[in-house]
Amino acid sequence: MSGQALKNIEDNLSGVEHLLSQSLKGFHFAFEKQDIKLAMGSPLNGISEFENENREKVQEIFIQFVGCQTLEQKHKYLKTLPAIDKELLIKAYFNILENTLRKCSTTHH
């Protein structure tokens, strides 16, 4: 990862925190509803975002996504992704949300 990519991530951290905070409230501005529905409703044909080979790919996609400075740029970036990559990103994003909710919750069911 380049130094510029790291700087972009640091510069956009507050924007990502805002997206996550809004997502925790149920507002998922970063993704189109249809894309969320497709990603969360499909098993990716046995592909897991957590397999070693996919973990690096998801990490790279997520870093590029986070590096987009505006919501409009994020949407444009998502349109450039192959469907499988977009699904991996969305699943990983919602996994981050789920883990955040678990950490914030004092009651685990």
Secondary structure by P-SEA (a helix, b strand, c coil): ccaaaaaaaaaaaaaaaaaaaaaaacccccccaaaaaaaaaccccccccccaaaaaaaaaaaaaaaacccaaaaaaaaaaccaaaaaaaaaaaaaaaaaaaaaaccccc
